[in-house]
């Protein structure tokens, strides 16, 4: 069970990998509290906000066969193009185009599903409650009482 071999999939290797990933994530999150660093990471944040769009364009670009002869140039073009597109789109339009398409479809599906609910008794009508109240009600139905351990500020930002 204890092996020094990398990626041995032992529980100790998995704990080490999880710990290293958690430490790296914590360090990066702490770094983003510095305004200069946060501004420098804006292109990565913009690209991270539209993964479906960028992945799709990446696959389409590779399917064209453009720059297949020089992988270094192809990589540089993909990275620079993705970051530039993401920053410009994020600052001018907001959500990525394919992400907006998926969100719109989900919104329409939700509205359609809510329109299909029976309109009989008042108990069957959809009631719009605040999330904290609904969460407290769900926990009370499950035999638990009280809040879920989050502050009101955390509940509002969910």
C-alpha positions as CSV (number, residue, x, y, z in Angstrom):
1,X,0.0,0.0,0.0
2,X,2.9,2.4,0.6
3,X,4.9,2.9,-2.6
4,X,7.1,5.7,-3.7
5,X,6.3,5.1,-7.3
6,X,4.5,8.0,-8.9
7,X,0.9,7.5,-9.8
8,X,0.7,4.1,-8.1
9,X,-3.0,4.7,-7.3
10,X,-2.4,3.7,-3.7
11,X,-4.5,5.5,-1.1
12,X,-1.3,7.4,0.0
13,X,-0.6,8.5,-3.5
14,X,-4.1,9.7,-3.9
15,X,-4.0,11.6,-0.6
16,X,-0.7,13.2,-1.7
17,X,-2.1,14.2,-5.1
18,X,-5.3,15.6,-3.4
19,X,-3.2,17.5,-0.9
20,X,-0.9,19.0,-3.5
21,X,-3.9,20.1,-5.7
22,X,-5.6,21.6,-2.7
23,X,-2.5,23.5,-1.7
24,X,-2.0,24.8,-5.2
25,X,-5.6,25.9,-5.4
26,X,-5.4,27.7,-2.1
27,X,-2.2,29.5,-3.2
28,X,-3.7,30.7,-6.4
29,X,-6.9,31.8,-4.7
30,X,-4.8,33.8,-2.2
31,X,-2.8,35.3,-5.1
32,X,-6.0,36.5,-6.7
33,X,-6.7,38.8,-3.7
34,X,-3.9,41.0,-5.0
35,X,-5.4,43.5,-7.5
36,X,-2.4,43.4,-9.9
37,X,-2.4,39.6,-10.1
38,X,-6.1,39.5,-10.5
39,X,-5.9,41.9,-13.5
40,X,-3.0,40.0,-15.0
41,X,-5.1,36.8,-14.8
42,X,-8.1,38.4,-16.5
43,X,-7.5,36.5,-19.8
44,X,-7.4,33.2,-18.0
45,X,-10.6,34.0,-16.1
46,X,-12.3,35.1,-19.3
47,X,-11.3,31.9,-21.0
48,X,-12.4,29.9,-18.0
49,X,-15.9,31.4,-18.2
50,X,-16.5,30.0,-21.6
51,X,-15.1,26.5,-21.8
52,X,-17.7,25.1,-24.2
53,X,-17.2,27.8,-26.7
54,X,-13.4,27.6,-26.6
55,X,-13.3,23.8,-26.7
56,X,-15.7,23.7,-29.7
57,X,-13.7,26.3,-31.7
58,X,-10.5,24.4,-30.8
59,X,-11.9,21.2,-32.2
60,X,-13.2,23.0,-35.3
61,X,-9.8,24.7,-35.8
62,X,-8.0,21.4,-35.6
63,X,-10.4,19.8,-38.0
64,X,-9.5,22.3,-40.7
65,X,-5.9,21.0,-40.6
66,X,-4.5,24.6,-40.5
67,X,-0.9,24.8,-39.3
68,X,-0.6,21.0,-39.0
69,X,3.0,21.2,-40.2
70,X,4.2,23.3,-37.3
71,X,2.7,22.2,-34.0
72,X,4.4,25.0,-32.0
73,X,2.8,27.7,-34.2
74,X,-0.5,25.9,-34.1
75,X,-0.4,25.8,-30.3
76,X,0.6,29.5,-30.0
77,X,-2.2,30.5,-32.4
78,X,-4.8,28.4,-30.5
79,X,-3.8,29.8,-27.1
80,X,-3.4,33.4,-28.2
81,X,-6.6,33.3,-30.3
82,X,-8.6,31.7,-27.4
83,X,-7.4,34.2,-24.9
84,X,-7.9,37.2,-27.1
85,X,-11.4,36.1,-28.2
86,X,-12.4,35.3,-24.6
87,X,-11.3,38.7,-23.2
88,X,-12.9,40.7,-26.0
89,X,-16.2,38.7,-25.9
90,X,-16.3,38.7,-22.1
91,X,-15.8,42.5,-21.8
92,X,-18.3,43.3,-24.6
93,X,-21.0,40.6,-24.4
94,X,-20.6,38.7,-21.1
95,X,-21.3,35.0,-21.2
96,X,-19.8,32.9,-24.0
97,X,-22.0,32.3,-27.1
98,X,-22.4,28.6,-26.7
99,X,-22.8,29.0,-22.9
100,X,-25.6,31.6,-23.6
101,X,-27.2,29.1,-26.0
102,X,-27.2,26.3,-23.4
103,X,-28.4,28.7,-20.7
104,X,-31.3,29.9,-22.9
105,X,-32.3,26.3,-23.7
106,X,-32.3,25.4,-20.0
107,X,-34.3,28.5,-19.2
108,X,-36.9,27.6,-21.9
109,X,-37.0,24.0,-20.7
110,X,-37.6,25.1,-17.1
111,X,-40.4,27.5,-18.2
112,X,-42.0,24.8,-20.3
113,X,-41.8,22.3,-17.4
114,X,-43.3,24.8,-14.9
115,X,-46.1,25.5,-17.4
116,X,-47.0,21.7,-17.5
117,X,-47.6,21.5,-13.7
118,X,-51.2,20.8,-12.7
119,X,-53.2,23.9,-11.9
120,X,-55.6,22.2,-9.5
121,X,-55.4,22.9,-5.8
122,X,-53.3,25.7,-4.3
123,X,-50.9,23.2,-2.9
124,X,-50.0,22.1,-6.4
125,X,-49.3,25.6,-7.6
126,X,-45.6,26.5,-7.8
127,X,-44.7,28.8,-4.9
128,X,-41.7,31.1,-5.3
129,X,-39.8,31.2,-2.0
130,X,-36.4,32.5,-1.1
131,X,-33.8,29.8,-1.3
132,X,-33.0,29.9,2.5
133,X,-36.6,29.4,3.4
134,X,-37.0,26.5,0.9
135,X,-33.7,24.9,2.2
136,X,-34.9,25.2,5.8
137,X,-38.2,23.6,4.9
138,X,-36.5,20.8,3.1
139,X,-34.3,20.1,6.1
140,X,-37.3,20.1,8.4
141,X,-39.1,17.6,6.1
142,X,-36.1,15.3,6.3
143,X,-36.2,15.4,10.1
144,X,-33.6,18.1,10.6
145,X,-34.4,21.5,12.1
146,X,-32.7,24.8,11.8
147,X,-30.3,26.2,9.2
148,X,-27.8,24.4,7.1
149,X,-24.8,26.0,8.6
150,X,-24.3,28.8,6.1
151,X,-24.6,32.4,6.9
152,X,-27.3,34.6,5.3
153,X,-24.7,36.3,3.2
154,X,-23.6,33.0,1.8
155,X,-27.2,32.0,1.1
156,X,-27.8,35.2,-0.9
157,X,-24.7,34.7,-3.0
158,X,-25.7,31.1,-4.0
